[in-house]
Amino acid sequence: MSDQNGNIDPKQEERIRKAFKERDWNEIKSADSWAIFKVMSEFVEGFEKLSRIGPCVSIFGSARTPREHRYYKMAEEIAAKLVRHGYGVITGGGPGIMEAGNKGAHSENGKSVGVNIVLPFEQFNNIYIDPDKLITFNYFFVRKVMFTKYAQGFVVLPGGFGTLDELFEALTLIQTNKIGRFPIVLVGKSYWSGLVDWLKATMLENKNINEEDLELFSVVEDASEAVKVIDEFYSKYLLSPNY
């Protein structure tokens, strides 16, 4: 990060310089071995806590969405409806859309899971997560494994870079058959229309994706439509949540 005059933040400059610093083998082995154990411990905790939660839907969206915003209220409604239809809810555990998702699940006494992340700003866990289902991670990639490994569907509300990262992670894993073809629902047609148009006019036109890849997600306008997409998807397989 830099200021208006182009001066780099000292902490960022230190990180950049550190990336170019030569290290001897003992330094590398010591630092990287410790990092491996930290990563392993996060995976183990995540697997232990989430392996028994049952059918869940991951809800993605901005941490910056205020409580009075219509998308906050929509996320809360979607989560409540999902619980009434037999699903638990997984969110990133923080404020904004994540809080709304956990709040909606909590209001219906459903399973409310939070996979939180340590960040220098924005992120703190919300109060609507089941105490035994809150996990805080240091590594984004471990956290994303938990979002996808234990979800049977994805609902994506408006958000920023992090939300897009989570959306395209799910799309990529489904496209490459690394996970099942679970339903992905984008909520808010006006918000997502520009992205969808770009996918069609640019990515598809340049043959970077196939026509059928555009069928991996649905775009809806309200809470009822979002939950309907998930219900109809599983009705094709004669499956229903087993809470």
BELHURA-V735892 format. One record per backbone hydrogen bond with DSSP energy under -1.0 kcal/mol. CO is the residue of the C=O (numbers start at 1). NH is the residue of the N-H. E is the energy in kcal/mol with one decimal. If there is no record, write none. Layout:
CO&NH&E, CO&NH&E
This chain:
1&9&-2.9, 3&6&-2.0, 7&3&-2.1, 9&13&-2.7, 10&14&-2.3, 11&15&-1.9, 12&16&-2.4, 13&17&-2.6, 14&18&-2.3, 15&19&-1.5, 24&28&-2.1, 25&29&-3.1, 26&30&-2.3, 27&31&-2.5, 28&32&-2.7, 29&33&-1.9, 30&34&-1.6, 31&35&-1.8, 32&36&-2.2, 33&37&-1.7, 34&38&-1.9, 35&39&-2.5, 36&40&-2.6, 37&41&-2.2, 38&42&-1.7, 39&43&-2.2, 40&44&-2.7, 41&45&-2.3, 42&46&-2.3, 43&47&-2.9, 44&48&-2.5, 45&49&-2.2, 46&50&-2.2, 47&51&-1.7, 50&53&-1.5, 55&88&-2.3, 56&152&-3.6, 57&90&-2.3, 58&155&-2.8, 60&157&-2.7, 62&97&-2.9, 66&69&-1.6, 69&73&-2.0, 70&74&-2.2, 71&75&-2.4, 72&76&-2.2, 73&77&-2.2, 74&78&-2.8, 75&79&-2.4, 76&80&-2.1, 77&81&-2.5, 78&82&-2.7, 79&83&-2.2, 80&84&-2.2, 81&85&-1.6, 82&87&-2.9, 83&86&-1.8, 88&57&-2.1, 89&113&-3.2, 90&59&-2.9, 91&115&-2.5, 93&126&-2.1, 95&98&-1.2, 96&100&-2.2, 97&101&-2.4, 98&102&-2.2, 99&103&-2.8, 100&104&-2.5, 101&105&-1.9, 102&106&-2.7, 103&107&-2.3, 105&110&-2.8, 106&109&-1.8, 111&89&-2.7, 112&130&-2.4, 113&91&-2.0, 114&135&-2.5, 116&137&-2.6, 121&123&-2.4, 130&133&-2.5, 133&114&-2.3, 135&116&-2.7, 137&118&-2.5, 139&143&-2.0, 140&144&-2.5, 141&145&-1.3, 142&146&-1.5, 143&147&-1.7, 144&148&-1.8, 145&149&-3.2, 146&150&-1.3, 153&58&-2.5, 154&185&-3.0, 155&60&-2.8, 156&187&-2.8, 158&62&-2.1, 160&164&-2.3, 161&165&-2.6, 162&166&-2.2, 163&167&-2.5, 164&168&-2.8, 165&169&-1.8, 166&170&-2.0, 167&171&-2.4, 168&172&-2.5, 169&173&-2.3, 170&174&-2.1, 171&175&-2.9, 172&176&-2.2, 173&178&-2.6, 173&179&-1.4, 174&177&-1.5, 180&182&-2.4, 183&154&-2.5, 184&218&-2.4, 185&156&-3.5, 186&220&-2.9, 188&192&-2.1, 189&193&-1.6, 192&196&-2.5, 193&197&-2.7, 194&198&-2.0, 195&199&-2.5, 196&200&-2.0, 197&201&-3.2, 198&202&-2.6, 198&203&-1.4, 199&204&-2.8, 202&206&-1.8, 203&208&-2.8, 204&207&-1.8, 210&213&-1.2, 211&214&-1.3, 212&215&-1.4, 213&216&-1.5, 218&186&-3.5, 220&188&-2.7, 222&226&-1.9, 223&227&-2.3, 224&228&-2.1, 225&229&-2.1, 226&230&-1.3, 227&231&-2.7, 228&232&-3.0, 229&233&-1.8, 230&234&-1.9, 231&235&-1.9, 232&236&-1.1, 234&239&-2.5, 235&238&-1.1
